[in-house]
Amino acid sequence: MAILAIFVGLIGGLAALIFFKLLVFVSSFWVPELSTDFNFQWAGYHYQIGIALLISSLIAGQILMRLEGNRPNGPADAILACNQDVNLHLKDGFLSSLLAFVSLCGGASVGLFGPLVHFGAVLGVWLNKRFTSLTKGVILSIGAASAVAAVFSIPIGGAIFAQEAILRKFTPSSFLFILIGSISSFLLSFFILGNHRFFPIDGEFDFSLYYLVMSIGIGILCGLLVSLYMYLIPAMGKLAKSSNIKPQWRPLIPAIALFIASPLLPHLLGSGLSTISLAVAGKLTLTLLIVLCFTKVLMTTFCLGFGFFGGVFGPALFIGAMLGASMDAYLGSGHAVFLAIAAAAMIASTIGAPVACVVIIFELTGNYSIAILSAVSISVAYQISKQLIGKSVFDYQLFKRGIVFNEVT
């Protein structure tokens, strides 16, 4: 069983790294230079961006037509497969992964984390048909954890996330095998890519009542903002259906919107990791940070609703980072502490994994004090969004389909 966990982790990690590297390579043909200030002096359009958006939207429309019910499969379907006697549809699963890859390659304003989770889960289900010594839920969770552990360098957080958000039950035996698979995937990526921790924050600060109060305030703001974010995702999908636009043409609508906005806000294109890195370095102005915070909410939900497919974790990280960085800029903190705290609160409430996100933010930043303050902010934000919308965006999506899950046990 341990050997199988290692094998699944290595396969999931390798597939995720190939997915990520191909995405970086294709995106390099159109990635624009990012401005650090917001102004109304248009820099002009780049034909590479227009071509990338046009091609990806047309291909995305064709893939969408071949999915059952024209609905991409994502982490919500993995949760359903883990907790009920339902199997992931392998064909739709791989087509959804392809749709996410095409969307991100073309510049859709969506995330990478969700597609990796679902892609790893689909691989896990495929392997489970050939190896049965581990249960379907555990092997599926190993696949999900290994995919994100390899790309984001979060082996422990990835394992806890799979247990908390996907498998939905904590048992020592299942967690052990998920952790083994996740660490195997991480070690593979370490030997291939080296130490690639995202967003290291090395600045020191004094842990004080001021930061504690600010963390609570950030939690309140993030709880309200993430509730709006989670509400708009299915609402945009409903709007797309009511528009009577045929599914194969729907991705053209957000593609056009992204191209129109690209000279002014190229930061909205793609996963936004480069923009977050600029915010961590303190290079973005306060005005731009505030604009990006709210336009990302609208553009990501618009893309997801109208046929582009991708993750919700990455945009939540982006939105939280912009909100927190705007506080860093306004208060002159001198480092990205509020950025990390707000990002943690946003992603925890979005994916419904508060425990995992405390560990994830520690692995992403390498800063223990930030992890402690993040736990405070996460607690506040998670309770607000849970009362207003639900445990997570995945639970909200399943609720809209008439499926309700109990709390994690």
C-alpha positions as CSV (number, residue, x, y, z in Angstrom):
1,M,0.0,0.0,0.0
2,A,2.9,2.4,0.8
3,I,4.6,1.5,-2.5
4,L,1.4,2.1,-4.4
5,A,1.0,5.5,-2.6
6,I,4.5,6.4,-3.7
7,F,3.8,5.3,-7.3
8,V,0.6,7.3,-7.5
9,G,2.3,10.3,-6.0
10,L,5.2,10.1,-8.6
11,I,2.8,9.7,-11.5
12,G,0.5,12.5,-10.3
13,G,3.5,14.8,-9.7
14,L,5.1,14.1,-13.0
15,A,1.9,14.6,-14.9
16,A,1.3,17.9,-13.0
17,L,4.8,19.2,-13.7
18,I,4.5,18.4,-17.4
19,F,1.1,20.2,-17.4
20,F,2.7,23.2,-15.7
21,K,5.8,23.4,-17.8
22,L,3.8,23.1,-21.1
23,L,1.6,25.9,-19.8
24,V,4.5,28.2,-19.1
25,F,6.1,27.4,-22.5
26,V,2.9,28.2,-24.5
27,S,2.1,31.3,-22.4
28,S,5.5,32.7,-23.1
29,F,4.5,33.6,-26.6
30,W,1.9,36.2,-25.5
31,V,2.8,37.2,-22.0
32,P,2.8,41.1,-21.9
33,E,4.9,43.4,-19.9
34,L,3.1,44.3,-16.6
35,S,2.7,47.9,-15.5
36,T,3.2,48.9,-11.9
37,D,0.7,51.8,-12.0
38,F,-2.9,52.3,-13.1
39,N,-3.6,55.1,-15.5
40,F,-5.8,55.7,-18.5
41,Q,-3.0,56.0,-21.1
42,W,-3.6,53.0,-23.2
43,A,-0.4,51.2,-24.1
44,G,-1.9,49.7,-27.2
45,Y,-3.0,46.2,-28.2
46,H,-0.7,43.3,-28.8
47,Y,-1.8,41.0,-31.6
48,Q,-0.2,38.0,-29.8
49,I,-2.7,38.3,-27.0
50,G,-5.6,38.6,-29.4
51,I,-4.6,35.5,-31.3
52,A,-4.0,33.5,-28.2
53,L,-7.5,34.5,-26.8
54,L,-9.2,33.8,-30.1
55,I,-7.7,30.4,-30.6
56,S,-8.1,29.3,-27.0
57,S,-11.8,30.4,-27.0
58,L,-12.6,28.6,-30.2
59,I,-10.9,25.4,-29.0
60,A,-12.5,25.7,-25.6
61,G,-16.0,26.0,-27.2
62,Q,-15.4,22.8,-29.1
63,I,-14.3,20.9,-26.0
64,L,-17.2,22.3,-24.1
65,M,-19.6,20.9,-26.7
66,R,-18.1,17.4,-26.1
67,L,-18.7,17.4,-22.3
68,E,-21.8,15.8,-20.9
69,G,-24.3,18.6,-20.3
70,N,-21.6,21.1,-21.5
71,R,-20.3,21.2,-17.9
72,P,-16.6,20.9,-17.1
73,N,-15.7,18.6,-14.2
74,G,-13.7,19.9,-11.3
75,P,-12.8,19.4,-7.6
76,A,-16.6,19.3,-6.7
77,D,-16.9,16.2,-8.8
78,A,-13.8,14.7,-7.1
79,I,-15.4,15.4,-3.7
80,L,-18.6,13.7,-4.8
81,A,-16.7,10.7,-6.1
82,C,-14.9,10.4,-2.7
83,N,-18.0,10.6,-0.5
84,Q,-20.7,8.9,-2.5
85,D,-21.0,5.8,-4.7
86,V,-20.3,7.8,-7.8
87,N,-17.4,7.4,-10.2
88,L,-15.5,10.2,-11.9
89,H,-16.2,10.2,-15.6
90,L,-12.7,9.6,-17.1
91,K,-13.5,11.0,-20.5
92,D,-15.1,14.1,-19.2
93,G,-12.3,14.4,-16.6
94,F,-9.5,14.4,-19.1
95,L,-11.4,16.6,-21.4
96,S,-12.0,19.1,-18.5
97,S,-8.2,19.0,-17.8
98,L,-7.6,19.7,-21.5
99,L,-10.1,22.6,-21.4
100,A,-8.4,24.1,-18.4
101,F,-5.0,23.8,-20.2
102,V,-6.3,25.5,-23.3
103,S,-8.0,28.2,-21.3
104,L,-4.9,29.0,-19.3
105,C,-2.6,28.9,-22.4
106,G,-4.8,31.5,-24.1
107,G,-4.9,33.9,-21.1
108,A,-8.2,33.2,-19.5
109,S,-8.4,34.8,-16.0
110,V,-8.6,31.5,-14.1
111,G,-6.4,29.5,-11.8
112,L,-4.1,26.5,-12.0
113,F,-4.7,24.8,-8.6
114,G,-8.2,23.4,-9.3
115,P,-7.4,21.8,-12.7
116,L,-4.3,20.2,-11.1
117,V,-6.4,18.8,-8.2
118,H,-9.0,17.4,-10.6
119,F,-6.4,16.1,-13.1
120,G,-4.6,14.3,-10.2
121,A,-7.9,12.9,-9.0
122,V,-8.8,11.6,-12.5
123,L,-5.4,10.0,-12.7
124,G,-6.0,8.4,-9.3
125,V,-9.3,7.0,-10.4
126,W,-7.6,5.6,-13.6
127,L,-4.9,3.9,-11.5
128,N,-7.5,2.6,-9.0
129,K,-9.0,0.5,-11.8
130,R,-5.6,-1.3,-12.1
131,F,-4.5,-1.3,-8.4
132,T,-7.1,-2.0,-5.7
133,S,-5.1,-2.3,-2.5
134,L,-6.0,1.3,-1.6
135,T,-9.6,2.5,-1.5
136,K,-11.0,4.7,-4.3
137,G,-11.2,7.8,-2.0
138,V,-7.7,7.5,-0.7
139,I,-6.0,6.9,-4.1
140,L,-8.1,9.7,-5.6
141,S,-7.0,12.0,-2.7
142,I,-3.3,11.0,-3.3
143,G,-3.6,12.0,-6.9
144,A,-5.1,15.4,-6.0
145,A,-2.5,16.1,-3.3
146,S,0.4,15.0,-5.4
147,A,-0.5,17.3,-8.3
148,V,-0.6,20.5,-6.2
149,A,2.4,19.4,-4.0
150,A,4.6,19.1,-7.0
151,V,3.8,22.4,-8.6
152,F,3.3,24.6,-5.6
153,S,5.9,23.0,-3.3
154,I,3.3,22.3,-0.5
155,P,3.7,18.6,0.4
156,I,2.1,18.8,3.9
157,G,-0.5,21.4,3.0
158,G,-1.4,19.5,-0.1
159,A,-1.9,16.3,1.9
160,I,-4.1,18.1,4.6
161,F,-6.0,19.8,1.8
162,A,-6.9,16.5,0.1
163,Q,-7.9,15.1,3.5
164,E,-9.9,18.1,4.6
165,A,-11.5,19.3,1.4
166,I,-11.7,16.2,-0.9
167,L,-11.8,13.1,1.3
168,R,-13.7,14.9,4.1
169,K,-12.7,12.5,6.8
170,F,-9.6,12.3,9.0
171,T,-8.2,8.9,9.7
172,P,-4.5,8.1,10.6
173,S,-4.2,5.4,8.0
174,S,-5.6,7.3,5.1
175,F,-3.7,10.5,6.0
176,L,-0.4,8.5,6.2
177,F,-0.8,7.2,2.6
178,I,-1.9,10.6,1.3
179,L,1.1,12.2,2.9
180,I,3.4,9.5,1.5
181,G,2.1,10.2,-2.0
182,S,2.3,14.0,-1.5
183,I,5.9,13.9,-0.2
184,S,6.9,11.6,-3.1
185,S,5.5,14.1,-5.6
186,F,7.3,17.0,-3.8
187,L,10.6,15.2,-3.8
188,L,10.3,14.5,-7.5
189,S,9.6,18.2,-8.2
190,F,12.5,19.2,-5.9
191,F,15.0,17.1,-7.9
192,I,13.6,18.4,-11.2
193,L,13.0,22.1,-10.3
194,G,15.0,22.6,-7.2
195,N,13.8,24.7,-4.2
196,H,10.9,26.7,-5.8
197,R,8.9,27.9,-2.8
198,F,6.4,30.5,-4.0
199,F,6.4,34.0,-2.5
200,P,9.1,33.8,0.2
201,I,8.6,36.6,2.7
202,D,11.8,37.0,4.7
203,G,11.1,40.4,6.4
204,E,10.9,40.3,10.2
205,F,8.2,42.1,12.2
206,D,7.2,42.2,15.9
207,F,4.2,40.1,16.8
208,S,1.9,42.6,18.5
209,L,-1.7,43.5,19.3
210,Y,-1.7,45.8,16.3
211,Y,-1.1,42.9,13.9
212,L,-3.7,40.8,15.7
213,V,-6.4,43.5,15.4
214,M,-5.5,44.1,11.8
215,S,-5.7,40.3,11.1
216,I,-9.3,40.3,12.5
217,G,-10.2,43.3,10.2
218,I,-8.7,41.5,7.2
219,G,-10.7,38.4,8.1
220,I,-13.9,40.5,8.0
221,L,-13.1,42.1,4.7
222,C,-12.1,38.7,3.1
223,G,-15.2,37.0,4.5
224,L,-17.4,39.5,2.7
225,L,-15.3,39.6,-0.5
226,V,-15.0,35.8,-0.8
227,S,-18.8,35.5,-0.3
228,L,-19.3,37.7,-3.3
229,Y,-16.7,35.8,-5.3
230,M,-18.4,32.4,-4.5
231,Y,-21.8,33.7,-5.2
232,L,-20.9,35.1,-8.6
233,I,-19.3,31.9,-10.0
234,P,-22.6,29.9,-10.4
235,A,-24.5,33.2,-11.0
236,M,-22.4,33.9,-14.1
237,G,-23.0,30.3,-15.3
238,K,-26.7,30.9,-14.9
239,L,-26.4,34.2,-16.8
240,A,-24.6,32.4,-19.7
241,K,-27.3,29.8,-20.0
242,S,-30.0,32.5,-20.0
243,S,-28.2,34.4,-22.8
244,N,-29.1,31.6,-25.3
245,I,-25.6,31.8,-26.7
246,K,-24.6,28.4,-28.0
247,P,-21.9,26.7,-25.7
248,Q,-19.3,26.6,-28.5
249,W,-19.4,30.4,-28.8
250,R,-19.6,31.3,-25.1
251,P,-15.8,31.5,-24.4
252,L,-15.6,34.2,-27.1
253,I,-17.4,36.6,-24.8
254,P,-14.9,36.7,-22.0
255,A,-12.0,36.5,-24.6
256,I,-13.2,39.7,-26.1
257,A,-13.6,41.3,-22.7
258,L,-10.1,40.3,-21.7
259,F,-8.6,41.6,-25.0
260,I,-10.4,45.0,-24.6
261,A,-9.0,45.3,-21.1
262,S,-5.5,44.0,-21.9
263,P,-3.7,47.3,-22.6
264,L,-4.9,48.8,-19.3
265,L,-5.0,45.6,-17.1
266,P,-2.8,42.9,-18.6
267,H,-2.5,41.6,-15.0
268,L,-5.9,39.9,-15.4
269,L,-4.6,37.6,-18.1
270,G,-3.7,34.0,-17.0
271,S,-3.0,32.8,-13.5
272,G,-1.6,36.1,-12.3
273,L,1.4,34.6,-10.5
274,S,3.7,37.2,-11.9
275,T,1.5,40.0,-10.6
276,I,1.4,38.5,-7.2
277,S,5.2,38.4,-7.2
278,L,5.3,42.1,-8.0
279,A,2.9,42.8,-5.2
280,V,5.1,40.8,-2.8
281,A,8.0,42.9,-3.8
282,G,5.9,46.1,-3.2
283,K,6.2,47.3,-6.7
284,L,2.5,47.9,-7.4
285,T,0.8,51.2,-6.6
286,L,-2.2,51.4,-4.2
287,T,-4.6,52.4,-6.9
288,L,-3.7,49.5,-9.1
289,L,-3.9,47.1,-6.3
290,I,-7.4,48.1,-5.4
291,V,-8.6,48.1,-9.0
292,L,-7.1,44.6,-9.6
293,C,-8.7,43.2,-6.4
294,F,-12.2,43.9,-7.7
295,T,-11.7,43.5,-11.4
296,K,-10.3,40.0,-10.8
297,V,-13.4,39.0,-9.0
298,L,-15.5,40.0,-11.9
299,M,-13.3,38.7,-14.7
300,T,-12.6,35.3,-13.2
301,T,-16.3,34.6,-12.5
302,F,-17.1,35.9,-16.0
303,C,-14.6,33.5,-17.6
304,L,-15.8,30.5,-15.5
305,G,-19.4,31.3,-16.2
306,F,-19.0,31.6,-20.0
307,G,-17.1,28.5,-20.8
308,F,-13.4,29.0,-20.0
309,F,-12.4,26.6,-17.3
310,G,-9.8,26.7,-14.5
311,G,-9.3,26.9,-10.8
312,V,-10.7,29.2,-8.2
313,F,-7.8,28.8,-5.7
314,G,-5.4,30.9,-7.8
315,P,-7.8,33.8,-8.4
316,A,-8.7,33.7,-4.7
317,L,-5.0,33.9,-3.9
318,F,-4.6,36.8,-6.3
319,I,-7.6,38.7,-4.9
320,G,-6.4,38.2,-1.3
321,A,-2.9,39.3,-2.3
322,M,-4.1,42.5,-3.9
323,L,-6.4,43.3,-0.9
324,G,-3.6,42.6,1.6
325,A,-0.9,44.4,-0.5
326,S,-3.1,47.5,-0.7
327,M,-3.2,47.5,3.1
328,D,0.6,47.1,3.2
329,A,1.0,50.0,0.8
330,Y,-1.5,52.3,2.6
331,L,-0.1,51.5,6.1
332,G,3.5,51.4,5.0
333,S,4.2,48.1,6.7
334,G,7.4,47.7,4.7
335,H,6.8,44.0,3.9
336,A,4.1,41.8,2.6
337,V,2.7,40.5,5.9
338,F,-0.9,41.7,5.2
339,L,-0.7,40.3,1.7
340,A,0.0,36.8,3.0
341,I,-2.7,37.0,5.7
342,A,-5.4,38.2,3.3
343,A,-4.4,35.6,0.7
344,A,-4.6,32.8,3.3
345,A,-8.1,34.0,4.4
346,M,-9.4,34.2,0.8
347,I,-8.2,30.7,-0.2
348,A,-9.2,29.0,3.0
349,S,-12.8,30.3,2.7
350,T,-12.9,29.6,-1.1
351,I,-11.8,25.9,-0.9
352,G,-13.2,25.2,2.6
353,A,-9.9,24.0,4.1
354,P,-8.9,26.3,7.0
355,V,-6.5,23.9,8.6
356,A,-4.8,23.1,5.3
357,C,-4.5,26.8,4.4
358,V,-2.6,27.7,7.6
359,V,0.0,25.1,6.7
360,I,-0.1,26.1,3.0
361,I,0.6,29.7,3.8
362,F,3.5,28.7,6.0
363,E,4.9,26.5,3.2
364,L,4.4,29.3,0.6
365,T,6.0,32.0,2.7
366,G,8.3,30.2,5.1
367,N,7.2,32.6,7.9
368,Y,5.8,31.1,11.2
369,S,4.5,34.4,12.6
370,I,2.5,35.0,9.4
371,A,1.0,31.5,9.7
372,I,-0.2,32.3,13.2
373,L,-1.8,35.6,12.2
374,S,-3.3,33.9,9.2
375,A,-5.0,31.4,11.4
376,V,-6.8,34.3,13.1
377,S,-7.9,35.9,9.9
378,I,-8.9,32.6,8.4
379,S,-11.1,31.8,11.4
380,V,-13.0,35.1,11.0
381,A,-13.3,35.0,7.2
382,Y,-14.3,31.3,7.1
383,Q,-17.1,31.8,9.6
384,I,-18.5,34.8,7.7
385,S,-18.5,33.1,4.3
386,K,-19.8,29.8,5.7
387,Q,-22.8,31.6,7.1
388,L,-23.4,33.6,4.0
389,I,-22.7,31.1,1.2
390,G,-21.5,27.7,2.5
391,K,-18.4,25.7,3.5
392,S,-16.7,26.2,0.2
393,V,-17.3,27.1,-3.5
394,F,-17.3,23.4,-4.2
395,D,-20.0,22.8,-1.7
396,Y,-21.9,25.7,-3.1
397,Q,-21.7,24.3,-6.6
398,L,-22.9,20.9,-5.3
399,F,-25.7,22.6,-3.4
400,K,-26.9,24.2,-6.6
401,R,-27.1,20.6,-8.0
402,G,-29.1,19.5,-5.0
403,I,-26.2,17.7,-3.1
404,V,-25.4,18.6,0.5
405,F,-22.5,17.2,2.5
406,N,-22.0,17.0,6.2
407,E,-19.1,18.4,8.1
408,V,-15.6,16.9,8.0
409,T,-15.3,14.0,10.4
